[in-house]
Amino acid sequence: MSLAYSEHYTVEDYAQWQGEWELIDGKPYAMAPSPMVTHQSINGKIFSQLSELLEACEECQALFEIDWTVCHDTVVRPDTLVICYEPDEKLTKKPEIIFEVTSPSTVLKDEKVKFEIYEREGVKYYILVYPEEKVAKVYVLKEGRYIKMDDFSDKKARFELDACEMEFDFSKIWRERK
């Protein structure tokens, strides 16, 4: 008879770790090395546009690569997110919008593991950004399930939050080469 054993970590364990990690359902995930230039450029443009669009909204703000403590054994670090509340030192409430810029080393986790977490936790919009294809897949939460709104490359998506509405222009996030 063989006994299977696997460690199950908590947020308290996570707080003691060195390096860059995410904790999902008690399992540690090492973060990929620093993102490539294209990833950083796209993520920066997403954050900048969101910040500008939310300037007039008193309740919502964009945040960049910050830990969200989902529960006692899950901490994730989305690329960019929007919250519509005044945060404590650590994020413990759900964001309204999450953007993940995919890469070969993260695409499966972004499409499967994080998709399920964000859906389960009630994140209203989840956007998967694919730099190589220059496309973003936008999902909206309806009756507890993500429904794909559309694929966006060069058009705008309307995001309706409780506190504000905005039109995000996806054509502005792709790097222009001259």
Secondary structure, DSSP 8 states (H G I E B T S, - for coil): ----------HHHHTT--S-EEEETTEEEE--SS--HHHHHHHHHHHHHHHHHTTT-SS-EEEES--EEEETTEEE--SEEEE-S---SSB-S--SEEEEE--TTTHHIIIIIIHHHHHHHT-SEEEEEETTTTEEEEEEEETTEEEEEEEESSSEEEEE-SS-EEEEEGGGSS----
